[in-house]
Amino acid sequence: MKNKRKIIYWFLLMVWMIGIFIMSNQPAQISDSQSEGVINILSAIGINMNGIFGQLTNFIVRKCAHFLEYMVLSLLAFNVFKLYFNIRRVIFVTVAFVFFYACSDEIHQLFVLGREGAFRDVIIDTVGGITLILINLFRMHIVAKFNEDK
């Protein structure tokens, strides 16, 4: 069972990393159109992002996407690393992993048509990863407290 879990966790992490790579490999024009698609979907359900943020809307949607995709990366990495390390090391290794993957992603974007690598995005990505870790630690604390009270 543990080997099966290990394989699944590693597989999910690798698939997500490939997904991030593929998204980062898209030229700016395609990436912008995807952001516009999200904005249109939000407008269709009654959330007028353009009315709220104006010209910053596309920027905000893109940065939220960074934040969320690295939250997921952090969750998947956390699950992998907890198979090998104690919780303190899992936290450290997960944050380092997310940070360095974000750095490599931004370097990769330097070579993609119309894209740029920005350290600001590395920070956003890393904060997304740290946010997930904090949520996960809080969840683990609540579960431990609940089990303690039994």
MDTraj code that builds the backbone (N, CA, C; nanometers):
import mdtraj as md
import numpy as np

residues = "MET LYS ASN LYS ARG LYS ILE ILE TYR TRP PHE LEU LEU MET VAL TRP MET ILE GLY ILE PHE ILE MET SER ASN GLN PRO ALA GLN ILE SER ASP SER GLN SER GLU GLY VAL ILE ASN ILE LEU SER ALA ILE GLY ILE ASN MET ASN GLY ILE PHE GLY GLN LEU THR ASN PHE ILE VAL ARG LYS CYS ALA HIS PHE LEU GLU TYR MET VAL LEU SER LEU LEU ALA PHE ASN VAL PHE LYS LEU TYR PHE ASN ILE ARG ARG VAL ILE PHE VAL THR VAL ALA PHE VAL PHE PHE TYR ALA CYS SER ASP GLU ILE HIS GLN LEU PHE VAL LEU GLY ARG GLU GLY ALA PHE ARG ASP VAL ILE ILE ASP THR VAL GLY GLY ILE THR LEU ILE LEU ILE ASN LEU PHE ARG MET HIS ILE VAL ALA LYS PHE ASN GLU ASP LYS".split()
xyz = np.array([
    [0.0825, -0.1204, 0.0000],
    [0.0000, 0.0000, 0.0000],
    [0.0862, 0.1257, 0.0000],
    [0.1926, 0.1243, 0.0818],
    [0.2777, 0.2426, 0.0903],
    [0.3486, 0.2689, -0.0429],
    [0.3936, 0.1624, -0.1104],
    [0.4580, 0.1802, -0.2405],
    [0.3606, 0.2345, -0.3438],
    [0.2377, 0.1876, -0.3376],
    [0.1355, 0.2357, -0.4303],
    [0.1102, 0.3852, -0.4075],
    [0.1006, 0.4236, -0.2816],
    [0.0799, 0.5644, -0.2470],
    [0.1985, 0.6484, -0.2953],
    [0.3176, 0.5969, -0.2744],
    [0.4384, 0.6677, -0.3167],
    [0.4368, 0.6916, -0.4677],
    [0.4011, 0.5899, -0.5421],
    [0.3957, 0.6015, -0.6886],
    [0.2903, 0.7035, -0.7302],
    [0.1750, 0.6975, -0.6673],
    [0.0670, 0.7909, -0.7013],
    [0.1083, 0.9343, -0.6688],
    [0.1648, 0.9554, -0.5515],
    [0.2063, 1.0907, -0.5125],
    [0.3129, 1.1457, -0.6074],
    [0.4110, 1.0625, -0.6396],
    [0.5150, 1.1069, -0.7330],
    [0.4561, 1.1341, -0.8712],
    [0.3674, 1.0481, -0.9165],
    [0.3050, 1.0657, -1.0473],
    [0.2283, 1.1976, -1.0533],
    [0.1473, 1.2239, -0.9515],
    [0.0691, 1.3482, -0.9496],
    [0.1600, 1.4712, -0.9480],
    [0.2667, 1.4643, -0.8700],
    [0.3613, 1.5763, -0.8653],
    [0.4247, 1.5993, -1.0021],
    [0.4674, 1.4931, -1.0653],
    [0.5325, 1.5067, -1.1963],
    [0.4346, 1.5591, -1.3020],
    [0.3127, 1.5102, -1.2997],
    [0.2119, 1.5576, -1.3955],
    [0.1876, 1.7073, -1.3760],
    [0.1776, 1.7503, -1.2508],
    [0.1536, 1.8926, -1.2243],
    [0.2731, 1.9775, -1.2689],
    [0.3927, 1.9280, -1.2443],
    [0.5123, 2.0012, -1.2873],
    [0.5162, 2.0136, -1.4396],
    [0.4810, 1.9076, -1.5075],
    [0.4755, 1.9115, -1.6543],
    [0.3686, 2.0109, -1.6989],
    [0.2557, 2.0111, -1.6290],
    [0.1493, 2.1069, -1.6613],
    [0.1960, 2.2507, -1.6473],
    [0.2682, 2.2798, -1.5405],
    [0.3224, 2.4150, -1.5216],
    [0.4188, 2.4480, -1.6353],
    [0.5030, 2.3523, -1.6698],
    [0.5991, 2.3740, -1.7782],
    [0.5267, 2.4040, -1.9092],
    [0.4240, 2.3271, -1.9387],
    [0.3488, 2.3472, -2.0633],
    [0.2827, 2.4848, -2.0645],
    [0.2223, 2.5221, -1.9522],
    [0.1583, 2.6544, -1.9450],
    [0.2620, 2.7655, -1.9631],
    [0.3777, 2.7481, -1.9049],
    [0.4832, 2.8495, -1.9157],
    [0.5446, 2.8540, -2.0545],
    [0.5276, 2.7490, -2.1287],
    [0.5863, 2.7408, -2.2623],
    [0.4979, 2.8068, -2.3684],
    [0.3803, 2.8515, -2.3283],
    [0.2898, 2.9152, -2.4237],
    [0.3321, 3.0599, -2.4471],
    [0.3306, 3.1028, -2.5721],
    [0.3615, 3.2431, -2.6003],
    [0.2649, 3.3367, -2.5275],
    [0.3078, 3.4596, -2.5101],
    [0.2301, 3.5575, -2.4334],
    [0.0886, 3.5741, -2.4873],
    [0.0735, 3.5723, -2.6171],
    [-0.0585, 3.5933, -2.6776],
    [-0.1578, 3.4846, -2.6340],
    [-0.1137, 3.3611, -2.6323],
    [-0.2008, 3.2504, -2.5899],
    [-0.2300, 3.2613, -2.4407],
    [-0.1276, 3.2911, -2.3640],
    [-0.1449, 3.3054, -2.2198],
    [-0.2433, 3.4179, -2.1870],
    [-0.2310, 3.5289, -2.2585],
    [-0.3239, 3.6407, -2.2376],
    [-0.4670, 3.6017, -2.2725],
    [-0.4834, 3.5259, -2.3798],
    [-0.6193, 3.4868, -2.4200],
    [-0.6812, 3.3930, -2.3161],
    [-0.5989, 3.3108, -2.2521],
    [-0.6511, 3.2248, -2.1458],
    [-0.6964, 3.3079, -2.0264],
    [-0.6194, 3.4097, -1.9935],
    [-0.6586, 3.4988, -1.8837],
    [-0.7887, 3.5703, -1.9180],
    [-0.8002, 3.6138, -2.0418],
    [-0.9244, 3.6787, -2.0863],
    [-1.0416, 3.5815, -2.0775],
    [-1.0158, 3.4549, -2.1066],
    [-1.1203, 3.3529, -2.0942],
    [-1.1707, 3.3409, -1.9514],
    [-1.0788, 3.3446, -1.8568],
    [-1.1173, 3.3391, -1.7150],
    [-1.1995, 3.4629, -1.6791],
    [-1.1549, 3.5779, -1.7265],
    [-1.2268, 3.7031, -1.6993],
    [-1.3683, 3.6960, -1.7572],
    [-1.3814, 3.6411, -1.8768],
    [-1.5134, 3.6275, -1.9400],
    [-1.6035, 3.5315, -1.8625],
    [-1.5457, 3.4226, -1.8140],
    [-1.6242, 3.3271, -1.7341],
    [-1.6733, 3.3946, -1.6062],
    [-1.5840, 3.4682, -1.5414],
    [-1.6239, 3.5391, -1.4195],
    [-1.7338, 3.6412, -1.4491],
    [-1.7220, 3.7101, -1.5614],
    [-1.8258, 3.8068, -1.6005],
    [-1.9585, 3.7369, -1.6247],
    [-1.9527, 3.6191, -1.6853],
    [-2.0748, 3.5439, -1.7155],
    [-2.1488, 3.5016, -1.5890],
    [-2.0758, 3.4828, -1.4805],
    [-2.1423, 3.4438, -1.3554],
    [-2.1666, 3.5640, -1.2636],
    [-2.1468, 3.6831, -1.3204],
    [-2.1826, 3.8040, -1.2469],
    [-2.0700, 3.8733, -1.1732],
    [-1.9476, 3.8300, -1.1947],
    [-1.8335, 3.8953, -1.1293],
    [-1.7613, 3.9780, -1.2348],
    [-1.7837, 4.1079, -1.2305],
    [-1.7265, 4.1970, -1.3305],
    [-1.5890, 4.2447, -1.2847],
    [-1.4881, 4.1656, -1.3151],
    [-1.3511, 4.1985, -1.2737],
    [-1.3037, 4.3285, -1.3383],
    [-1.3399, 4.3494, -1.4644],
    [-1.2975, 4.4724, -1.5323],
    [-1.3569, 4.5953, -1.4650],
    [-1.4796, 4.5827, -1.4176],
    [-1.5432, 4.6941, -1.3485],
    [-1.4775, 4.7238, -1.2147],
    [-1.4219, 4.6209, -1.1543],
    [-1.3580, 4.6374, -1.0235],
    [-1.2140, 4.6853, -1.0382],
    [-1.1385, 4.6188, -1.1252],
    [-0.9948, 4.6445, -1.1333],
    [-0.9504, 4.7169, -1.2602],
    [-1.0394, 4.7320, -1.3558],
    [-1.0039, 4.8017, -1.4796],
    [-0.8922, 4.7310, -1.5543],
    [-0.7918, 4.8082, -1.5931],
    [-0.6828, 4.7526, -1.6734],
    [-0.5937, 4.6556, -1.5962],
    [-0.6057, 4.6543, -1.4661],
    [-0.5263, 4.5609, -1.3851],
    [-0.5852, 4.4201, -1.3833],
    [-0.7038, 4.4038, -1.4383],
    [-0.7746, 4.2762, -1.4288],
    [-0.6919, 4.1601, -1.4817],
    [-0.6379, 4.1737, -1.6012],
    [-0.5593, 4.0648, -1.6604],
    [-0.4396, 4.0316, -1.5722],
    [-0.3728, 4.1331, -1.5231],
    [-0.2570, 4.1145, -1.4355],
    [-0.2972, 4.0375, -1.3092],
    [-0.4071, 4.0779, -1.2486],
    [-0.4523, 4.0148, -1.1245],
    [-0.4903, 3.8689, -1.1480],
    [-0.5605, 3.8428, -1.2572],
    [-0.5988, 3.7046, -1.2887],
    [-0.4744, 3.6190, -1.3093],
    [-0.3767, 3.6726, -1.3787],
    [-0.2533, 3.5970, -1.4043],
    [-0.1782, 3.5679, -1.2742],
    [-0.1723, 3.6655, -1.1867],
    [-0.0991, 3.6453, -1.0609],
    [-0.1744, 3.5497, -0.9684],
    [-0.3070, 3.5557, -0.9715],
    [-0.3859, 3.4587, -0.8939],
    [-0.3626, 3.3173, -0.9467],
    [-0.3496, 3.3055, -1.0776],
    [-0.3215, 3.1741, -1.1368],
    [-0.1861, 3.1226, -1.0886],
    [-0.0862, 3.2105, -1.0868],
    [0.0452, 3.1721, -1.0332],
    [0.0302, 3.1203, -0.8904],
    [-0.0348, 3.1987, -0.8088],
    [-0.0527, 3.1665, -0.6674],
    [-0.1188, 3.0294, -0.6513],
    [-0.2268, 3.0079, -0.7242],
    [-0.3029, 2.8834, -0.7103],
    [-0.2285, 2.7625, -0.7658],
    [-0.1615, 2.7787, -0.8798],
    [-0.0927, 2.6623, -0.9354],
    [0.0233, 2.6190, -0.8461],
    [0.0840, 2.7139, -0.7769],
    [0.1923, 2.6772, -0.6858],
    [0.1408, 2.6320, -0.5497],
    [0.0182, 2.6684, -0.5157],
    [-0.0447, 2.6075, -0.3979],
    [-0.0614, 2.4576, -0.4222],
    [-0.1098, 2.4245, -0.5402],
    [-0.1288, 2.2826, -0.5742],
    [0.0061, 2.2113, -0.5792],
    [0.1056, 2.2752, -0.6404],
    [0.2393, 2.2154, -0.6447],
    [0.2896, 2.1884, -0.5027],
    [0.2674, 2.2828, -0.4145],
    [0.3102, 2.2677, -0.2757],
    [0.2396, 2.1503, -0.2081],
    [0.1106, 2.1378, -0.2313],
    [0.0355, 2.0257, -0.1732],
    [0.0911, 1.8922, -0.2218],
    [0.1130, 1.8828, -0.3510],
    [0.1627, 1.7575, -0.4074],
    [0.3043, 1.7269, -0.3587],
    [0.3890, 1.8293, -0.3529],
    [0.5257, 1.8097, -0.3034],
    [0.5241, 1.7729, -0.1551],
    [0.4408, 1.8393, -0.0784],
    [0.4273, 1.8105, 0.0647],
    [0.3923, 1.6632, 0.0849],
    [0.2969, 1.6149, 0.0061],
    [0.2556, 1.4746, 0.0178],
    [0.3693, 1.3786, -0.0158],
    [0.4486, 1.4134, -0.1155],
    [0.5632, 1.3286, -0.1506],
    [0.6669, 1.3315, -0.0391],
    [0.7036, 1.4502, 0.0049],
    [0.8130, 1.4625, 0.1011],
    [0.7782, 1.4075, 0.2388],
    [0.6497, 1.4069, 0.2735],
    [0.6147, 1.3524, 0.4051],
    [0.6317, 1.2004, 0.4096],
    [0.6484, 1.1392, 0.2946],
    [0.6785, 0.9963, 0.2910],
    [0.8231, 0.9675, 0.3319],
    [0.9067, 1.0703, 0.3272],
    [1.0500, 1.0517, 0.3496],
    [1.1060, 1.1235, 0.4722],
    [1.0412, 1.2322, 0.5139],
    [1.1002, 1.3183, 0.6163],
    [1.0034, 1.3447, 0.7308],
    [1.0590, 1.3943, 0.8420],
    [0.9737, 1.4407, 0.9509],
    [0.9114, 1.5744, 0.9098],
    [0.8140, 1.6196, 0.9857],
    [0.7335, 1.7347, 0.9440],
    [0.8157, 1.8624, 0.9276],
    [0.9117, 1.8854, 1.0144],
    [0.9940, 2.0070, 1.0005],
    [1.0731, 2.0058, 0.8705],
    [1.1295, 1.8929, 0.8403],
    [1.2058, 1.8827, 0.7165],
    [1.1126, 1.8893, 0.5957],
    [0.9949, 1.8314, 0.6080],
    [0.8969, 1.8379, 0.4984],
    [0.8654, 1.9833, 0.4659],
    [0.8439, 2.0627, 0.5685],
    [0.8121, 2.2043, 0.5474],
    [0.9272, 2.2734, 0.4748],
    [1.0472, 2.2558, 0.5259],
    [1.1637, 2.3205, 0.4654],
    [1.1850, 2.2748, 0.3210],
    [1.1820, 2.1448, 0.2996],
    [1.2076, 2.0909, 0.1659],
    [1.0977, 2.1339, 0.0688],
    [0.9748, 2.1374, 0.1149],
    [0.8644, 2.1789, 0.0275],
    [0.8786, 2.3251, -0.0131],
    [0.9077, 2.4113, 0.0824],
    [0.9254, 2.5538, 0.0493],
    [1.0427, 2.5709, -0.0470],
    [1.1534, 2.5038, -0.0191],
    [1.2701, 2.5136, -0.1076],
    [1.2367, 2.4612, -0.2469],
    [1.1669, 2.3503, -0.2527],
    [1.1287, 2.2914, -0.3807],
    [1.0415, 2.3876, -0.4614],
    [0.9406, 2.4427, -0.3966],
    [0.8503, 2.5363, -0.4646],
    [0.9284, 2.6589, -0.5125],
    [1.0133, 2.7119, -0.4274],
    [1.0928, 2.8294, -0.4643],
    [1.1813, 2.8002, -0.5855],
    [1.2544, 2.6910, -0.5808],
    [1.3466, 2.6614, -0.6910],
    [1.2731, 2.6224, -0.8189],
    [1.1588, 2.5569, -0.8056],
    [1.0819, 2.5270, -0.9266],
    [1.0265, 2.6561, -0.9864],
    [0.9829, 2.7475, -0.9013],
    [0.9352, 2.8776, -0.9493],
    [1.0484, 2.9534, -1.0190],
    [1.1676, 2.9480, -0.9619],
    [1.2835, 3.0125, -1.0263],
    [1.3094, 2.9516, -1.1638],
    [1.3076, 2.8196, -1.1703],
    [1.3332, 2.7540, -1.2993],
    [1.2232, 2.7874, -1.3997],
    [1.1012, 2.8007, -1.3521],
    [0.9888, 2.8361, -1.4385],
    [1.0073, 2.9767, -1.4965],
    [1.0500, 3.0685, -1.4139],
    [1.0705, 3.2059, -1.4616],
    [1.1898, 3.2141, -1.5568],
    [1.2929, 3.1373, -1.5309],
    [1.4065, 3.1326, -1.6244],
    [1.3602, 3.0752, -1.7576],
    [1.2803, 2.9707, -1.7517],
    [1.2254, 2.9097, -1.8731],
    [1.1472, 3.0129, -1.9545],
    [1.0693, 3.0959, -1.8864],
    [0.9872, 3.1944, -1.9569],
    [1.0704, 3.3005, -2.0296],
    [1.1942, 3.3184, -1.9891],
    [1.2818, 3.4130, -2.0595],
    [1.3036, 3.3719, -2.2049],
    [1.2846, 3.2442, -2.2328],
    [1.3105, 3.1910, -2.3665],
    [1.1821, 3.1670, -2.4467],
    [1.0697, 3.2125, -2.3933],
    [0.9405, 3.1930, -2.4599],
    [0.8964, 3.3259, -2.5210],
    [0.8496, 3.3194, -2.6434],
    [0.8100, 3.4376, -2.7192],
    [0.7116, 3.5258, -2.6419],
    [0.7513, 3.6494, -2.6203],
    [0.6639, 3.7466, -2.5561],
    [0.6522, 3.7336, -2.4054],
    [0.7182, 3.6360, -2.3483],
    [0.7101, 3.6161, -2.2030],
    [0.8326, 3.6763, -2.1371],
    [0.8220, 3.6958, -2.0089],
    [0.9355, 3.7462, -1.9322],
    [0.9445, 3.6695, -1.8015],
    [1.0629, 3.6579, -1.7517],
    [1.0819, 3.5989, -1.6202],
    [1.0844, 3.7118, -1.5186],
    [1.0103, 3.6961, -1.4121],
    [1.0037, 3.8032, -1.3120],
    [1.0187, 3.7437, -1.1725],
    [1.1102, 3.8008, -1.0963],
    [1.1290, 3.7530, -0.9596],
    [1.0022, 3.7750, -0.8772],
    [0.9255, 3.8767, -0.9130],
    [0.7965, 3.9020, -0.8475],
    [0.7090, 3.7763, -0.8549],
    [0.7113, 3.7095, -0.9694],
    [0.6310, 3.5878, -0.9848],
    [0.6848, 3.4742, -0.8984],
    [0.8158, 3.4682, -0.8826],
    [0.8747, 3.3672, -0.7936],
    [0.8227, 3.3886, -0.6514],
    [0.8168, 3.5134, -0.6104],
    [0.7667, 3.5451, -0.4756],
    [0.6191, 3.5060, -0.4638],
    [0.5393, 3.5421, -0.5636],
    [0.3963, 3.5067, -0.5621],
    [0.3801, 3.3550, -0.5561],
    [0.4568, 3.2841, -0.6377],
    [0.4500, 3.1378, -0.6402],
    [0.4874, 3.0789, -0.5046],
    [0.5945, 3.1293, -0.4479],
    [0.6426, 3.0777, -0.3197],
    [0.5435, 3.1079, -0.2079],
    [0.4861, 3.2260, -0.2097],
    [0.3851, 3.2600, -0.1089],
    [0.2630, 3.1689, -0.1243],
    [0.2269, 3.1372, -0.2475],
    [0.1191, 3.0403, -0.2693],
    [0.1521, 2.9063, -0.2064],
    [0.2756, 2.8616, -0.2261],
    [0.3193, 2.7352, -0.1666],
    [0.3196, 2.7393, -0.0152],
    [0.3692, 2.8479, 0.0404],
    [0.3736, 2.8623, 0.1864],
    [0.2323, 2.8685, 0.2435],
    [0.1434, 2.9363, 0.1736],
    [0.0039, 2.9453, 0.2189],
    [-0.0574, 2.8066, 0.2312],
    [-0.0321, 2.7230, 0.1311],
    [-0.0860, 2.5871, 0.1369],
    [-0.0254, 2.5101, 0.2536],
    [0.1026, 2.5270, 0.2767],
    [0.1674, 2.4580, 0.3889],
    [0.1029, 2.5009, 0.5204],
    [0.0794, 2.6302, 0.5362],
    [0.0161, 2.6797, 0.6590],
    [-0.1249, 2.6230, 0.6755],
    [-0.1997, 2.6185, 0.5669],
    [-0.3341, 2.5591, 0.5720],
    [-0.3243, 2.4120, 0.6104],
    [-0.2295, 2.3429, 0.5512],
    [-0.2114, 2.2005, 0.5790],
    [-0.1702, 2.1772, 0.7248],
    [-0.0806, 2.2605, 0.7756],
    [-0.0387, 2.2472, 0.9156],
    [-0.1556, 2.2743, 1.0099],
    [-0.2359, 2.3735, 0.9768],
    [-0.3539, 2.4033, 1.0574],
    [-0.4495, 2.2839, 1.0563],
    [-0.4700, 2.2272, 0.9388],
    [-0.5563, 2.1090, 0.9264],
    [-0.5016, 1.9932, 1.0094],
    [-0.3713, 1.9718, 1.0017],
    [-0.3092, 1.8635, 1.0778],
    [-0.3240, 1.8872, 1.2284],
    [-0.3120, 2.0122, 1.2693],
    [-0.3279, 2.0475, 1.4109],
    [-0.4705, 2.0190, 1.4579],
    [-0.5671, 2.0577, 1.3776],
    [-0.7079, 2.0351, 1.4126],
    [-0.7365, 1.8849, 1.4218],
    [-0.6870, 1.8093, 1.3253],
    [-0.7085, 1.6641, 1.3263],
    [-0.6436, 1.6021, 1.4499],
    [-0.5213, 1.6442, 1.4811],
    [-0.4520, 1.5907, 1.5990],
    [-0.5281, 1.6263, 1.7261],
    [-0.5767, 1.7481, 1.7336],
    [-0.6529, 1.7925, 1.8508],
    [-0.7820, 1.7120, 1.8635],
    [-0.8483, 1.6899, 1.7511],
    [-0.9715, 1.6117, 1.7505],
    [-0.9447, 1.4688, 1.7972],
    [-0.8378, 1.4083, 1.7468],
    [-0.8033, 1.2708, 1.7851],
    [-0.7592, 1.2623, 1.9307],
    [-0.6983, 1.3694, 1.9798],
    [-0.6540, 1.3750, 2.1188],
    [-0.7736, 1.3774, 2.2142],
    [-0.8797, 1.4443, 2.1712],
    [-0.9992, 1.4578, 2.2550],
    [-1.0826, 1.3305, 2.2610],
    [-1.0556, 1.2362, 2.1759],
    [-1.1342, 1.1114, 2.1745],
    [-1.1047, 1.0259, 2.2938],
])
top = md.Topology()
chain = top.add_chain()
for i, resn in enumerate(residues, 1):
    res = top.add_residue(resn, chain, resSeq=i)
    for name in ("N", "CA", "C"):
        top.add_atom(name, md.element.get_by_symbol(name[0]), res)
traj = md.Trajectory(xyz[None], top)
